[in-house]
């Protein structure tokens, strides 16, 4: 089985469902011979030192947000963090990026596309209250234009929310049960069947992207002969 270099991008280091899902997914791929790197835009709860002692993969804080500053005063930090992210993505030669929040989808995926990361998988964990219409529209645009190649919906409800926002249904992969009754709490259990199905389907996606790229490379080589 081929191994992949995968970068996982989240928004904040904190104790929450998205963070748990990100770390467990990185652990699952690492245990199967893939190289995993985890990035967060900022460390809200000062967890990095604890996490790097707990998990067997690289975890970096991009320091893209100043908790004491707000509004335009936080812009320099954000720009610095995005530049740091760009350098990591460009130099890392990653096969895939998996993002876990709307913010990491919006900020990380365009840079990943420019950096040449071919497999770009976003995650949609639920409707965000108070999210501005322009951010929602931009998120939809990134998915439909293929900047985010696949949007992973954690349930039937989040899938429906994405479709209502304008995301093309064929761009969405849902890991809910057929009845739509899978709960987020159960889905977050690392050993649960929904969680294992998620990892395997994502791995299938990665293999599909790799096969497509291999075919495209061979076609280019033949055309040059």
Protein Blocks (a to p, Z undefined) as FASTA:
>chain_A
ZZdddddddfbdcddfklmmmmmmmmmmmmnopacddddfbdfkopmmmmmmmpccdcdd
ehlacfkbgcjllmmmmmmmmmmmmmmmmmnopabdcdfbfklmmmmmmmmmmnopabdc
dddfbdcehiafklmmmmmmmmmnomambacdfbfklmmmmmmnopafklpccfbdfkop
acfklmmpmkbmklmmmmmmmmmmmmmmmmmmmmmmmmmmmmmZZ
